[in-house]
Amino acid sequence: MGRFVLRRLFASFVTLFLASIVVFALVRAVPGDIVQQMMGQMGGTEGEATLRRFFGIDQPAHIQYVKWLGTVLQGDLGT
């Protein structure tokens, strides 16, 4: 019985992990990004670089995922 529960727990964690990767990828797959939407046609490269750094978009995807997962686990689902 204990072995069954452990297998189910492990399968649940794997499923949650894979679901989080899918959600993260879908959110990032939207065309454009928040900086382009905020700056519009008035954007300059310096302002865009500052905003990308502020939002963390300038970092590699795996770093963005770890930070995103940390905020989600703390209950911060965004606004």
N, C-alpha and C positions, 0 to 999 in steps of 0.2 A: 504494500500500500504506500509506504514512504517513497519507494522508487517511482511509482506512478505519479505522485505529487511533484517530485523533483523534475521528472520529465516534462510534466505540464508547465511547471514554473519556467523551466528553461525555454520551452517552446513559446511561451508567452513573451518572455524577454526578447527573444529573437524576432518574433512578429512585431513587437513594438519598435524595435530598432530598425527593422526594414521599413515599417510604415513611416517612421520619422525621416528616413532618407528619401522616401518617395515624396512626402510633403515638402521637404526642403527643396528638392529638385524641381517640383512643380511651381513653387513660389519663385524660384530663380529663373524658370524657363519663360516667364512672361517677357514679351518683347520690350526692349528699352529697360531703363532702371529708374529709380526714384530721383536720381540727380537730373536726368534728362527731362523728367516731368516737372521738376521744380524750376529748373533754369529756363526751359523752353528755348526760344531763339535768342534770348538775351545772355545766354551762358558764355562764359569765357573759360579758357583752359585752367586758369589759376583758381577761379571760384569752384569749378567742377572738381578739381583735384582736392580742394579743401573739404568739400561735401562728401566726396568718395571716402576720404580718410575718416571723416566724422562718423559716417554710417558703416564703416568697415568693409566697404565694397572693394577696396583696393587690395585686400588680403586674399590669399588662396582660398579655394572653395572648402577645403577640409578645415581650415581655421575658422572660417565663417560658420560652418556646420557645428563645430564644437561650441562656439560662443552662442549660437542660436539654440542649441540643445540645452545649454546651461540656463538660458533665460526661460525656456519653456518649462524645464523641470522646477524652476522657482515660481512658476505660475504666471510669468509675464508673457502673455500671449499677444502683446502688441495692442495698438489702439485702433 
